[in-house]
Each structure stands twice: as C-alpha cells, then as structure tokens.
Amino acid sequence: MFPRDSDYFGTDRSFMVNFRVGRLDALLAALRAAGAAVDEKVQDEGYGRFGWVTDPEGNRVELWQAPTQSAR
C-alpha cells in the first residue's frame, strides 16, 4: 500500500496498471523506438525487474519481468 501523497503512480494518479513481460529490456527498447515515453530507470529486485512507460493520456504503466525468466 502506498501513501496518498506518493508519486509512484505518476503525478496525479491513484493507480497504475502492471503487466508481466517476458523480456523487459527488449520491450523497453521497442517502446523507445516507437516513440513511447519510457522511464530511463530500470529497477532490479530479488522478486523481479521493473520498467515504466507513460501512455498518451499520462497513465504510468509498470512492466515486470519475473526473476525466473532470462534477464535479457
């Protein structure tokens, strides 16, 4: 649970969609190449890797790669 004043979801959002992906780095590269607003930060945790993209309406989308999958 996040505090009400958290900016984790984006500027004025109270939620975020999270998608499980198979190859995070490849997807982020493809999104960048297509002109999407991709966050430069990638977070590595024991429970997986995370990346973020913002859709055209300003919603932040979290992409999660499970740790049991290949990292690249």
Distance bins in CASP14 RR format, pairs under 12 A and 6 or more apart:
PFRMAT RR
TARGET T0000
AUTHOR 0000-0000-0000
RMODE 2
METHOD distances of the structure
MODEL  1
1 8 0 0 0 0 0 1 0 0 0 0 0
1 14 0 0 0 0 0 1 0 0 0 0 0
2 8 1 0 1 0 0 0 0 0 0 0 0
2 9 1 0 0 1 0 0 0 0 0 0 0
2 10 0 0 0 0 0 1 0 0 0 0 0
2 13 0 0 0 0 0 1 0 0 0 0 0
2 14 0 0 0 0 1 0 0 0 0 0 0
2 15 0 0 0 0 1 0 0 0 0 0 0
2 16 0 0 0 0 1 0 0 0 0 0 0
3 9 0 0 0 0 0 1 0 0 0 0 0
3 14 0 0 0 0 0 1 0 0 0 0 0
4 12 0 0 0 0 0 1 0 0 0 0 0
4 13 0 0 0 0 0 1 0 0 0 0 0
4 14 0 0 0 0 1 0 0 0 0 0 0
5 11 0 0 0 0 0 1 0 0 0 0 0
5 12 0 0 0 0 0 1 0 0 0 0 0
5 14 0 0 0 0 0 1 0 0 0 0 0
6 12 0 0 0 0 0 1 0 0 0 0 0
6 13 0 0 0 0 1 0 0 0 0 0 0
6 14 0 0 0 0 1 0 0 0 0 0 0
6 15 0 0 0 0 0 1 0 0 0 0 0
6 16 0 0 0 0 0 1 0 0 0 0 0
6 60 0 0 0 0 0 1 0 0 0 0 0
7 13 0 0 0 0 1 0 0 0 0 0 0
7 14 0 0 0 0 0 1 0 0 0 0 0
7 16 0 0 0 0 0 1 0 0 0 0 0
7 60 0 0 0 0 1 0 0 0 0 0 0
8 14 0 0 0 0 0 1 0 0 0 0 0
8 15 0 0 0 0 0 1 0 0 0 0 0
8 16 1 0 0 1 0 0 0 0 0 0 0
8 18 0 0 0 0 0 1 0 0 0 0 0
8 39 0 0 0 0 0 1 0 0 0 0 0
8 43 0 0 0 0 0 1 0 0 0 0 0
8 50 0 0 0 0 0 1 0 0 0 0 0
8 52 0 0 0 0 1 0 0 0 0 0 0
8 60 0 0 0 0 1 0 0 0 0 0 0
8 62 0 0 0 0 1 0 0 0 0 0 0
9 15 1 0 0 1 0 0 0 0 0 0 0
9 16 1 0 1 0 0 0 0 0 0 0 0
9 17 0 0 0 0 1 0 0 0 0 0 0
9 18 0 0 0 0 0 1 0 0 0 0 0
9 52 0 0 0 0 0 1 0 0 0 0 0
9 54 0 0 0 0 0 1 0 0 0 0 0
9 58 0 0 0 0 0 1 0 0 0 0 0
9 59 0 0 0 0 1 0 0 0 0 0 0
9 60 1 0 1 0 0 0 0 0 0 0 0
9 61 0 0 0 0 0 1 0 0 0 0 0
9 62 0 0 0 0 1 0 0 0 0 0 0
10 16 1 0 0 1 0 0 0 0 0 0 0
10 37 0 0 0 0 0 1 0 0 0 0 0
10 39 0 0 0 0 0 1 0 0 0 0 0
10 52 0 0 0 0 1 0 0 0 0 0 0
10 53 0 0 0 0 0 1 0 0 0 0 0
10 54 1 0 0 1 0 0 0 0 0 0 0
10 55 0 0 0 0 0 1 0 0 0 0 0
10 57 0 0 0 0 0 1 0 0 0 0 0
10 58 1 0 0 1 0 0 0 0 0 0 0
10 59 0 0 0 0 1 0 0 0 0 0 0
10 60 1 0 1 0 0 0 0 0 0 0 0
10 61 0 0 0 0 0 1 0 0 0 0 0
10 62 0 0 0 0 0 1 0 0 0 0 0
11 54 0 0 0 0 1 0 0 0 0 0 0
11 58 0 0 0 0 1 0 0 0 0 0 0
11 59 0 0 0 0 0 1 0 0 0 0 0
11 60 0 0 0 0 1 0 0 0 0 0 0
12 57 0 0 0 0 0 1 0 0 0 0 0
12 58 0 0 0 0 1 0 0 0 0 0 0
12 59 0 0 0 0 0 1 0 0 0 0 0
12 60 0 0 0 0 0 1 0 0 0 0 0
13 54 0 0 0 0 1 0 0 0 0 0 0
13 55 0 0 0 0 0 1 0 0 0 0 0
13 57 0 0 0 0 0 1 0 0 0 0 0
13 58 1 0 0 1 0 0 0 0 0 0 0
13 59 1 0 0 1 0 0 0 0 0 0 0
13 60 1 0 0 1 0 0 0 0 0 0 0
13 61 0 0 0 0 0 1 0 0 0 0 0
13 62 0 0 0 0 0 1 0 0 0 0 0
14 59 0 0 0 0 0 1 0 0 0 0 0
14 60 0 0 0 0 0 1 0 0 0 0 0
15 59 0 0 0 0 1 0 0 0 0 0 0
15 60 0 0 0 0 1 0 0 0 0 0 0
15 61 0 0 0 0 0 1 0 0 0 0 0
15 62 0 0 0 0 0 1 0 0 0 0 0
16 39 0 0 0 0 0 1 0 0 0 0 0
16 50 0 0 0 0 0 1 0 0 0 0 0
16 51 0 0 0 0 0 1 0 0 0 0 0
16 52 0 0 0 0 1 0 0 0 0 0 0
16 53 0 0 0 0 0 1 0 0 0 0 0
16 54 0 0 0 0 0 1 0 0 0 0 0
16 55 0 0 0 0 0 1 0 0 0 0 0
16 58 0 0 0 0 0 1 0 0 0 0 0
16 59 1 0 0 1 0 0 0 0 0 0 0
16 60 1 0 1 0 0 0 0 0 0 0 0
16 61 1 0 0 1 0 0 0 0 0 0 0
16 62 1 0 1 0 0 0 0 0 0 0 0
16 63 0 0 0 0 0 1 0 0 0 0 0
16 64 0 0 0 0 0 1 0 0 0 0 0
17 52 0 0 0 0 0 1 0 0 0 0 0
17 53 0 0 0 0 0 1 0 0 0 0 0
17 54 0 0 0 0 0 1 0 0 0 0 0
17 55 0 0 0 0 1 0 0 0 0 0 0
17 57 0 0 0 0 0 1 0 0 0 0 0
17 58 0 0 0 0 0 1 0 0 0 0 0
17 59 1 0 0 1 0 0 0 0 0 0 0
17 60 0 0 0 0 1 0 0 0 0 0 0
17 61 1 0 1 0 0 0 0 0 0 0 0
17 62 1 0 0 1 0 0 0 0 0 0 0
17 63 0 0 0 0 1 0 0 0 0 0 0
17 64 0 0 0 0 0 1 0 0 0 0 0
18 48 0 0 0 0 0 1 0 0 0 0 0
18 50 0 0 0 0 1 0 0 0 0 0 0
18 51 0 0 0 0 0 1 0 0 0 0 0
18 52 0 0 0 0 1 0 0 0 0 0 0
18 53 0 0 0 0 0 1 0 0 0 0 0
18 59 0 0 0 0 0 1 0 0 0 0 0
18 60 0 0 0 0 1 0 0 0 0 0 0
18 61 1 0 0 1 0 0 0 0 0 0 0
18 62 1 0 1 0 0 0 0 0 0 0 0
18 63 1 0 0 1 0 0 0 0 0 0 0
18 64 1 0 1 0 0 0 0 0 0 0 0
18 65 0 0 0 0 0 1 0 0 0 0 0
19 27 0 0 0 0 1 0 0 0 0 0 0
19 31 0 0 0 0 0 1 0 0 0 0 0
19 50 0 0 0 0 0 1 0 0 0 0 0
19 51 0 0 0 0 0 1 0 0 0 0 0
19 52 0 0 0 0 0 1 0 0 0 0 0
19 53 0 0 0 0 1 0 0 0 0 0 0
19 55 0 0 0 0 0 1 0 0 0 0 0
19 60 0 0 0 0 0 1 0 0 0 0 0
19 61 1 0 0 1 0 0 0 0 0 0 0
19 62 1 0 0 1 0 0 0 0 0 0 0
19 63 1 0 1 0 0 0 0 0 0 0 0
19 64 1 0 0 1 0 0 0 0 0 0 0
19 65 0 0 0 0 0 1 0 0 0 0 0
19 66 0 0 0 0 0 1 0 0 0 0 0
20 27 0 0 0 0 0 1 0 0 0 0 0
20 47 0 0 0 0 0 1 0 0 0 0 0
20 48 0 0 0 0 0 1 0 0 0 0 0
20 49 0 0 0 0 0 1 0 0 0 0 0
20 50 0 0 0 0 0 1 0 0 0 0 0
20 51 0 0 0 0 0 1 0 0 0 0 0
20 62 0 0 0 0 1 0 0 0 0 0 0
20 63 0 0 0 0 1 0 0 0 0 0 0
20 64 1 0 1 0 0 0 0 0 0 0 0
20 65 1 0 0 1 0 0 0 0 0 0 0
20 66 1 0 0 1 0 0 0 0 0 0 0
20 67 0 0 0 0 0 1 0 0 0 0 0
20 68 0 0 0 0 0 1 0 0 0 0 0
20 69 0 0 0 0 1 0 0 0 0 0 0
21 27 1 0 1 0 0 0 0 0 0 0 0
21 28 0 0 0 0 1 0 0 0 0 0 0
21 30 0 0 0 0 0 1 0 0 0 0 0
21 31 0 0 0 0 0 1 0 0 0 0 0
21 48 0 0 0 0 0 1 0 0 0 0 0
21 49 0 0 0 0 1 0 0 0 0 0 0
21 50 0 0 0 0 0 1 0 0 0 0 0
21 51 0 0 0 0 1 0 0 0 0 0 0
21 52 0 0 0 0 0 1 0 0 0 0 0
21 53 0 0 0 0 0 1 0 0 0 0 0
21 61 0 0 0 0 0 1 0 0 0 0 0
21 62 0 0 0 0 0 1 0 0 0 0 0
21 63 1 0 1 0 0 0 0 0 0 0 0
21 64 1 0 0 1 0 0 0 0 0 0 0
21 65 1 0 1 0 0 0 0 0 0 0 0
21 66 0 0 0 0 1 0 0 0 0 0 0
21 69 0 0 0 0 1 0 0 0 0 0 0
21 70 0 0 0 0 0 1 0 0 0 0 0
22 28 0 0 0 0 0 1 0 0 0 0 0
22 48 0 0 0 0 0 1 0 0 0 0 0
22 49 0 0 0 0 1 0 0 0 0 0 0
22 63 0 0 0 0 1 0 0 0 0 0 0
22 64 0 0 0 0 1 0 0 0 0 0 0
22 65 1 0 1 0 0 0 0 0 0 0 0
22 66 1 0 0 1 0 0 0 0 0 0 0
22 67 0 0 0 0 0 1 0 0 0 0 0
22 68 0 0 0 0 0 1 0 0 0 0 0
22 69 1 0 1 0 0 0 0 0 0 0 0
22 70 0 0 0 0 1 0 0 0 0 0 0
22 71 0 0 0 0 0 1 0 0 0 0 0
22 72 0 0 0 0 0 1 0 0 0 0 0
23 29 0 0 0 0 1 0 0 0 0 0 0
23 30 0 0 0 0 1 0 0 0 0 0 0
23 49 0 0 0 0 0 1 0 0 0 0 0
23 63 0 0 0 0 0 1 0 0 0 0 0
23 65 1 0 0 1 0 0 0 0 0 0 0
23 66 0 0 0 0 0 1 0 0 0 0 0
23 69 1 0 0 1 0 0 0 0 0 0 0
23 70 1 0 0 1 0 0 0 0 0 0 0
23 71 0 0 0 0 1 0 0 0 0 0 0
23 72 1 0 0 1 0 0 0 0 0 0 0
24 30 0 0 0 0 0 1 0 0 0 0 0
24 31 0 0 0 0 0 1 0 0 0 0 0
24 38 0 0 0 0 0 1 0 0 0 0 0
24 39 0 0 0 0 0 1 0 0 0 0 0
24 42 1 0 0 1 0 0 0 0 0 0 0
24 43 0 0 0 0 0 1 0 0 0 0 0
24 44 0 0 0 0 1 0 0 0 0 0 0
24 48 0 0 0 0 1 0 0 0 0 0 0
24 49 1 0 1 0 0 0 0 0 0 0 0
24 50 1 0 0 1 0 0 0 0 0 0 0
24 51 1 0 0 1 0 0 0 0 0 0 0
24 52 0 0 0 0 0 1 0 0 0 0 0
24 53 0 0 0 0 0 1 0 0 0 0 0
24 62 0 0 0 0 0 1 0 0 0 0 0
24 63 1 0 1 0 0 0 0 0 0 0 0
24 64 1 0 0 1 0 0 0 0 0 0 0
24 65 1 1 0 0 0 0 0 0 0 0 0
24 66 0 0 0 0 1 0 0 0 0 0 0
24 67 0 0 0 0 0 1 0 0 0 0 0
24 69 0 0 0 0 1 0 0 0 0 0 0
24 70 0 0 0 0 1 0 0 0 0 0 0
24 71 0 0 0 0 1 0 0 0 0 0 0
24 72 0 0 0 0 1 0 0 0 0 0 0
25 31 0 0 0 0 0 1 0 0 0 0 0
25 32 0 0 0 0 0 1 0 0 0 0 0
25 38 0 0 0 0 0 1 0 0 0 0 0
25 42 1 0 0 1 0 0 0 0 0 0 0
25 44 0 0 0 0 0 1 0 0 0 0 0
25 49 0 0 0 0 1 0 0 0 0 0 0
25 50 0 0 0 0 0 1 0 0 0 0 0
25 51 0 0 0 0 1 0 0 0 0 0 0
25 63 0 0 0 0 0 1 0 0 0 0 0
25 65 0 0 0 0 1 0 0 0 0 0 0
25 69 0 0 0 0 0 1 0 0 0 0 0
25 70 0 0 0 0 1 0 0 0 0 0 0
25 71 1 0 0 1 0 0 0 0 0 0 0
25 72 1 0 1 0 0 0 0 0 0 0 0
26 32 0 0 0 0 0 1 0 0 0 0 0
26 33 0 0 0 0 0 1 0 0 0 0 0
26 63 0 0 0 0 0 1 0 0 0 0 0
26 65 0 0 0 0 0 1 0 0 0 0 0
26 69 0 0 0 0 0 1 0 0 0 0 0
26 70 0 0 0 0 0 1 0 0 0 0 0
26 71 0 0 0 0 0 1 0 0 0 0 0
26 72 1 0 0 1 0 0 0 0 0 0 0
27 33 0 0 0 0 0 1 0 0 0 0 0
27 34 0 0 0 0 0 1 0 0 0 0 0
27 36 0 0 0 0 0 1 0 0 0 0 0
27 38 0 0 0 0 1 0 0 0 0 0 0
27 42 0 0 0 0 0 1 0 0 0 0 0
27 49 0 0 0 0 0 1 0 0 0 0 0
27 50 0 0 0 0 0 1 0 0 0 0 0
27 51 0 0 0 0 1 0 0 0 0 0 0
27 52 0 0 0 0 0 1 0 0 0 0 0
27 53 0 0 0 0 1 0 0 0 0 0 0
27 61 0 0 0 0 0 1 0 0 0 0 0
27 63 1 0 0 1 0 0 0 0 0 0 0
27 64 0 0 0 0 0 1 0 0 0 0 0
27 65 0 0 0 0 1 0 0 0 0 0 0
27 72 0 0 0 0 0 1 0 0 0 0 0
28 34 0 0 0 0 0 1 0 0 0 0 0
28 35 0 0 0 0 0 1 0 0 0 0 0
28 36 0 0 0 0 1 0 0 0 0 0 0
28 37 0 0 0 0 0 1 0 0 0 0 0
28 38 1 0 1 0 0 0 0 0 0 0 0
28 39 0 0 0 0 1 0 0 0 0 0 0
28 40 0 0 0 0 1 0 0 0 0 0 0
28 41 0 0 0 0 0 1 0 0 0 0 0
28 42 1 0 0 1 0 0 0 0 0 0 0
28 49 0 0 0 0 0 1 0 0 0 0 0
28 50 0 0 0 0 0 1 0 0 0 0 0
28 51 1 0 0 1 0 0 0 0 0 0 0
28 52 0 0 0 0 1 0 0 0 0 0 0
28 53 1 0 0 1 0 0 0 0 0 0 0
28 61 0 0 0 0 0 1 0 0 0 0 0
28 62 0 0 0 0 0 1 0 0 0 0 0
28 63 1 0 0 1 0 0 0 0 0 0 0
28 65 0 0 0 0 0 1 0 0 0 0 0
28 72 0 0 0 0 0 1 0 0 0 0 0
29 35 0 0 0 0 0 1 0 0 0 0 0
29 36 0 0 0 0 0 1 0 0 0 0 0
29 38 0 0 0 0 1 0 0 0 0 0 0
29 42 0 0 0 0 0 1 0 0 0 0 0
29 51 0 0 0 0 0 1 0 0 0 0 0
29 53 0 0 0 0 0 1 0 0 0 0 0
29 63 0 0 0 0 0 1 0 0 0 0 0
29 72 0 0 0 0 0 1 0 0 0 0 0
30 36 0 0 0 0 1 0 0 0 0 0 0
30 38 0 0 0 0 1 0 0 0 0 0 0
30 53 0 0 0 0 0 1 0 0 0 0 0
30 63 0 0 0 0 0 1 0 0 0 0 0
31 37 0 0 0 0 1 0 0 0 0 0 0
31 38 1 0 1 0 0 0 0 0 0 0 0
31 39 0 0 0 0 0 1 0 0 0 0 0
31 51 0 0 0 0 1 0 0 0 0 0 0
31 52 0 0 0 0 0 1 0 0 0 0 0
31 53 1 0 1 0 0 0 0 0 0 0 0
31 54 0 0 0 0 0 1 0 0 0 0 0
31 55 0 0 0 0 0 1 0 0 0 0 0
31 61 0 0 0 0 1 0 0 0 0 0 0
31 63 0 0 0 0 1 0 0 0 0 0 0
32 38 1 0 1 0 0 0 0 0 0 0 0
32 39 0 0 0 0 0 1 0 0 0 0 0
32 40 0 0 0 0 1 0 0 0 0 0 0
32 51 0 0 0 0 0 1 0 0 0 0 0
32 53 0 0 0 0 1 0 0 0 0 0 0
34 53 0 0 0 0 0 1 0 0 0 0 0
34 56 0 0 0 0 0 1 0 0 0 0 0
35 53 0 0 0 0 1 0 0 0 0 0 0
35 54 0 0 0 0 0 1 0 0 0 0 0
35 55 0 0 0 0 0 1 0 0 0 0 0
35 56 0 0 0 0 0 1 0 0 0 0 0
36 51 0 0 0 0 0 1 0 0 0 0 0
36 52 0 0 0 0 0 1 0 0 0 0 0
36 53 1 0 1 0 0 0 0 0 0 0 0
36 54 1 0 0 1 0 0 0 0 0 0 0
36 55 0 0 0 0 1 0 0 0 0 0 0
36 56 0 0 0 0 1 0 0 0 0 0 0
36 58 0 0 0 0 0 1 0 0 0 0 0
36 60 0 0 0 0 0 1 0 0 0 0 0
36 61 0 0 0 0 1 0 0 0 0 0 0
36 63 0 0 0 0 0 1 0 0 0 0 0
37 52 0 0 0 0 1 0 0 0 0 0 0
37 53 1 0 0 1 0 0 0 0 0 0 0
37 54 1 0 1 0 0 0 0 0 0 0 0
37 55 0 0 0 0 1 0 0 0 0 0 0
37 56 0 0 0 0 1 0 0 0 0 0 0
37 57 0 0 0 0 0 1 0 0 0 0 0
37 58 0 0 0 0 1 0 0 0 0 0 0
37 59 0 0 0 0 0 1 0 0 0 0 0
37 60 0 0 0 0 1 0 0 0 0 0 0
37 61 0 0 0 0 0 1 0 0 0 0 0
38 51 1 0 0 1 0 0 0 0 0 0 0
38 52 1 0 0 1 0 0 0 0 0 0 0
38 53 1 0 1 0 0 0 0 0 0 0 0
38 54 0 0 0 0 1 0 0 0 0 0 0
38 55 0 0 0 0 0 1 0 0 0 0 0
38 60 0 0 0 0 0 1 0 0 0 0 0
38 61 0 0 0 0 1 0 0 0 0 0 0
38 62 0 0 0 0 0 1 0 0 0 0 0
38 63 0 0 0 0 1 0 0 0 0 0 0
39 50 0 0 0 0 1 0 0 0 0 0 0
39 51 1 0 0 1 0 0 0 0 0 0 0
39 52 1 0 1 0 0 0 0 0 0 0 0
39 53 1 0 0 1 0 0 0 0 0 0 0
39 54 1 0 0 1 0 0 0 0 0 0 0
39 60 0 0 0 0 1 0 0 0 0 0 0
39 61 0 0 0 0 1 0 0 0 0 0 0
39 62 0 0 0 0 1 0 0 0 0 0 0
39 63 0 0 0 0 1 0 0 0 0 0 0
40 51 0 0 0 0 1 0 0 0 0 0 0
40 52 0 0 0 0 1 0 0 0 0 0 0
40 53 0 0 0 0 0 1 0 0 0 0 0
41 49 0 0 0 0 0 1 0 0 0 0 0
41 50 0 0 0 0 1 0 0 0 0 0 0
41 51 1 0 0 1 0 0 0 0 0 0 0
41 52 1 0 0 1 0 0 0 0 0 0 0
41 53 0 0 0 0 0 1 0 0 0 0 0
41 60 0 0 0 0 0 1 0 0 0 0 0
41 62 0 0 0 0 0 1 0 0 0 0 0
41 63 0 0 0 0 0 1 0 0 0 0 0
42 48 0 0 0 0 0 1 0 0 0 0 0
42 49 1 0 0 1 0 0 0 0 0 0 0
42 50 1 0 0 1 0 0 0 0 0 0 0
42 51 1 0 1 0 0 0 0 0 0 0 0
42 52 0 0 0 0 1 0 0 0 0 0 0
42 53 0 0 0 0 0 1 0 0 0 0 0
42 62 0 0 0 0 0 1 0 0 0 0 0
42 63 0 0 0 0 1 0 0 0 0 0 0
42 64 0 0 0 0 0 1 0 0 0 0 0
42 65 0 0 0 0 1 0 0 0 0 0 0
42 71 0 0 0 0 0 1 0 0 0 0 0
42 72 0 0 0 0 0 1 0 0 0 0 0
43 49 1 0 0 1 0 0 0 0 0 0 0
43 50 1 0 1 0 0 0 0 0 0 0 0
43 51 1 0 0 1 0 0 0 0 0 0 0
43 52 0 0 0 0 1 0 0 0 0 0 0
43 62 0 0 0 0 1 0 0 0 0 0 0
43 63 0 0 0 0 0 1 0 0 0 0 0
43 64 0 0 0 0 1 0 0 0 0 0 0
43 65 0 0 0 0 0 1 0 0 0 0 0
44 50 0 0 0 0 1 0 0 0 0 0 0
44 51 0 0 0 0 0 1 0 0 0 0 0
44 64 0 0 0 0 0 1 0 0 0 0 0
44 65 0 0 0 0 1 0 0 0 0 0 0
44 67 0 0 0 0 1 0 0 0 0 0 0
44 71 0 0 0 0 1 0 0 0 0 0 0
45 51 0 0 0 0 0 1 0 0 0 0 0
45 64 0 0 0 0 1 0 0 0 0 0 0
45 65 0 0 0 0 0 1 0 0 0 0 0
45 66 0 0 0 0 0 1 0 0 0 0 0
45 67 0 0 0 0 1 0 0 0 0 0 0
46 64 0 0 0 0 0 1 0 0 0 0 0
46 65 0 0 0 0 0 1 0 0 0 0 0
46 66 0 0 0 0 0 1 0 0 0 0 0
46 67 1 0 1 0 0 0 0 0 0 0 0
46 68 0 0 0 0 0 1 0 0 0 0 0
46 71 0 0 0 0 0 1 0 0 0 0 0
47 64 0 0 0 0 1 0 0 0 0 0 0
47 65 0 0 0 0 0 1 0 0 0 0 0
47 66 0 0 0 0 1 0 0 0 0 0 0
47 67 1 0 0 1 0 0 0 0 0 0 0
47 68 0 0 0 0 0 1 0 0 0 0 0
48 62 0 0 0 0 0 1 0 0 0 0 0
48 63 0 0 0 0 0 1 0 0 0 0 0
48 64 1 0 0 1 0 0 0 0 0 0 0
48 65 1 0 1 0 0 0 0 0 0 0 0
48 66 1 0 1 0 0 0 0 0 0 0 0
48 67 1 0 1 0 0 0 0 0 0 0 0
48 68 0 0 0 0 1 0 0 0 0 0 0
48 69 0 0 0 0 1 0 0 0 0 0 0
48 71 0 0 0 0 1 0 0 0 0 0 0
49 62 0 0 0 0 0 1 0 0 0 0 0
49 63 0 0 0 0 1 0 0 0 0 0 0
49 64 1 0 0 1 0 0 0 0 0 0 0
49 65 1 0 1 0 0 0 0 0 0 0 0
49 66 0 0 0 0 1 0 0 0 0 0 0
49 67 1 0 0 1 0 0 0 0 0 0 0
49 68 0 0 0 0 0 1 0 0 0 0 0
49 69 0 0 0 0 1 0 0 0 0 0 0
49 70 0 0 0 0 0 1 0 0 0 0 0
49 71 1 0 0 1 0 0 0 0 0 0 0
49 72 0 0 0 0 1 0 0 0 0 0 0
50 60 0 0 0 0 0 1 0 0 0 0 0
50 61 0 0 0 0 0 1 0 0 0 0 0
50 62 1 0 0 1 0 0 0 0 0 0 0
50 63 1 0 0 1 0 0 0 0 0 0 0
50 64 1 0 1 0 0 0 0 0 0 0 0
50 65 1 0 0 1 0 0 0 0 0 0 0
50 66 0 0 0 0 0 1 0 0 0 0 0
50 67 0 0 0 0 0 1 0 0 0 0 0
51 60 0 0 0 0 0 1 0 0 0 0 0
51 61 0 0 0 0 1 0 0 0 0 0 0
51 62 1 0 0 1 0 0 0 0 0 0 0
51 63 1 0 1 0 0 0 0 0 0 0 0
51 64 1 0 0 1 0 0 0 0 0 0 0
51 65 0 0 0 0 1 0 0 0 0 0 0
52 58 0 0 0 0 0 1 0 0 0 0 0
52 59 0 0 0 0 0 1 0 0 0 0 0
52 60 1 0 1 0 0 0 0 0 0 0 0
52 61 1 0 0 1 0 0 0 0 0 0 0
52 62 1 0 1 0 0 0 0 0 0 0 0
52 63 1 0 0 1 0 0 0 0 0 0 0
52 64 0 0 0 0 0 1 0 0 0 0 0
53 59 0 0 0 0 1 0 0 0 0 0 0
53 60 1 0 0 1 0 0 0 0 0 0 0
53 61 1 0 1 0 0 0 0 0 0 0 0
53 62 0 0 0 0 1 0 0 0 0 0 0
53 63 1 0 0 1 0 0 0 0 0 0 0
54 60 1 0 1 0 0 0 0 0 0 0 0
54 61 1 0 0 1 0 0 0 0 0 0 0
54 62 0 0 0 0 0 1 0 0 0 0 0
54 63 0 0 0 0 0 1 0 0 0 0 0
55 61 1 0 0 1 0 0 0 0 0 0 0
55 62 0 0 0 0 0 1 0 0 0 0 0
65 71 1 0 0 1 0 0 0 0 0 0 0
65 72 0 0 0 0 1 0 0 0 0 0 0
END
